[in-house]
Amino acid sequence: MTTVAELARVERIFANGIKAVGPLNLELREGEFVSLLGPSGCGKSTALRLIAGLLEPTAGTIAWPNGKPPIGFVFQDPTLMPWATARDNVRLPLDLAKVPREEAAARADAALERVGLGGFSGAYPRELSGGMKMRVSIARALVSKPQLLLMDEPFAALDEMTRQELNDDLLRVWRADGLTIVFVTHSVFESTYLSTRTLVLTPRPGSVANEIAFGRIPSADSAYRFSAEFADRANEVTAALRQAMKIAA
């Protein structure tokens, strides 16, 4: 499997002296769905921003063996422009890239259709539910056709049923587009349901305490969430997380 990125002994120390991450070693491979799981404040979001290039490492290296691929980023908050329609919010990356307006609008509408909002292109954020706003945010990340999608606890604020629906939709997009996804979460069940591989991080400064590779994800449906296989996987991840929590920060 082709390596997308390699993080070698990466550290990040902020101006206030807090060491958020490190040493962090991980390899991202093409087509994977990788979850970063750990306690609050362990540096998961910092690690994601380092991969995105939004932060620079204080030490260590981030290598892109085949060149840095197009990246999409989905934040925990939808971060939509309240004065703009769903179409215009999704179109923003294309506008910044100076894609012709007509083409950009068509691509934005297609992206909204993919996330189940085909009839809401003219809606404003105030007219959308929390789950719908997050769908707009995902459409905005997909509209530029990324190869690597980075997601920072995007569903944490949603109710459980909406969260499960979006999990299923995300898996469908991942499979259809052949994306590589790195997904930050503090939910054992979410990481178990979504991931081909879960990386369990220690308390701050975050480093990889355990790696659990599931390989192929079973077909996503509600029945799988209640299966013995899912329960066994979740128990394995829970045990790894409890072990990681014992590691002194």
ChimeraX attribute file (.defattr): number of C-alpha atoms within 10 A of each C-alpha:
attribute: neighborCount
match mode: 1-to-1
recipient: residues
	/A:1	8
	/A:2	10
	/A:3	14
	/A:4	21
	/A:5	20
	/A:6	18
	/A:7	20
	/A:8	17
	/A:9	17
	/A:10	22
	/A:11	25
	/A:12	25
	/A:13	16
	/A:14	11
	/A:15	7
	/A:16	6
	/A:17	8
	/A:18	11
	/A:19	18
	/A:20	22
	/A:21	30
	/A:22	24
	/A:23	18
	/A:24	20
	/A:25	16
	/A:26	16
	/A:27	12
	/A:28	20
	/A:29	16
	/A:30	16
	/A:31	20
	/A:32	22
	/A:33	26
	/A:34	23
	/A:35	28
	/A:36	26
	/A:37	27
	/A:38	29
	/A:39	20
	/A:40	12
	/A:41	15
	/A:42	21
	/A:43	25
	/A:44	31
	/A:45	22
	/A:46	21
	/A:47	25
	/A:48	20
	/A:49	18
	/A:50	19
	/A:51	20
	/A:52	18
	/A:53	12
	/A:54	10
	/A:55	13
	/A:56	18
	/A:57	22
	/A:58	14
	/A:59	14
	/A:60	17
	/A:61	16
	/A:62	20
	/A:63	16
	/A:64	14
	/A:65	11
	/A:66	10
	/A:67	9
	/A:68	13
	/A:69	13
	/A:70	12
	/A:71	19
	/A:72	22
	/A:73	21
	/A:74	21
	/A:75	18
	/A:76	18
	/A:77	16
	/A:78	20
	/A:79	14
	/A:80	19
	/A:81	14
	/A:82	12
	/A:83	11
	/A:84	15
	/A:85	20
	/A:86	30
	/A:87	27
	/A:88	23
	/A:89	22
	/A:90	30
	/A:91	27
	/A:92	21
	/A:93	19
	/A:94	20
	/A:95	14
	/A:96	8
	/A:97	11
	/A:98	10
	/A:99	14
	/A:100	10
	/A:101	12
	/A:102	9
	/A:103	12
	/A:104	23
	/A:105	20
	/A:106	13
	/A:107	20
	/A:108	29
	/A:109	24
	/A:110	17
	/A:111	27
	/A:112	26
	/A:113	15
	/A:114	17
	/A:115	21
	/A:116	14
	/A:117	20
	/A:118	15
	/A:119	10
	/A:120	18
	/A:121	21
	/A:122	13
	/A:123	15
	/A:124	19
	/A:125	21
	/A:126	11
	/A:127	13
	/A:128	15
	/A:129	11
	/A:130	17
	/A:131	19
	/A:132	20
	/A:133	21
	/A:134	24
	/A:135	25
	/A:136	29
	/A:137	25
	/A:138	25
	/A:139	29
	/A:140	28
	/A:141	24
	/A:142	27
	/A:143	21
	/A:144	21
	/A:145	15
	/A:146	17
	/A:147	20
	/A:148	24
	/A:149	23
	/A:150	24
	/A:151	23
	/A:152	21
	/A:153	19
	/A:154	23
	/A:155	23
	/A:156	16
	/A:157	13
	/A:158	15
	/A:159	11
	/A:160	11
	/A:161	9
	/A:162	15
	/A:163	17
	/A:164	18
	/A:165	13
	/A:166	20
	/A:167	17
	/A:168	18
	/A:169	16
	/A:170	17
	/A:171	20
	/A:172	16
	/A:173	14
	/A:174	17
	/A:175	13
	/A:176	9
	/A:177	14
	/A:178	15
	/A:179	19
	/A:180	22
	/A:181	27
	/A:182	23
	/A:183	25
	/A:184	27
	/A:185	24
	/A:186	18
	/A:187	17
	/A:188	20
	/A:189	17
	/A:190	20
	/A:191	25
	/A:192	26
	/A:193	22
	/A:194	21
	/A:195	24
	/A:196	20
	/A:197	21
	/A:198	24
	/A:199	24
	/A:200	30
	/A:201	27
	/A:202	29
	/A:203	24
	/A:204	21
	/A:205	22
	/A:206	26
	/A:207	27
	/A:208	20
	/A:209	18
	/A:210	17
	/A:211	16
	/A:212	18
	/A:213	13
	/A:214	14
	/A:215	11
	/A:216	11
	/A:217	14
	/A:218	13
	/A:219	11
	/A:220	15
	/A:221	13
	/A:222	11
	/A:223	9
	/A:224	14
	/A:225	16
	/A:226	10
	/A:227	10
	/A:228	10
	/A:229	12
	/A:230	17
	/A:231	15
	/A:232	12
	/A:233	18
	/A:234	19
	/A:235	15
	/A:236	14
	/A:237	23
	/A:238	17
	/A:239	11
	/A:240	19
	/A:241	22
	/A:242	14
	/A:243	14
	/A:244	20
	/A:245	17
	/A:246	10
	/A:247	12
	/A:248	9
	/A:249	10
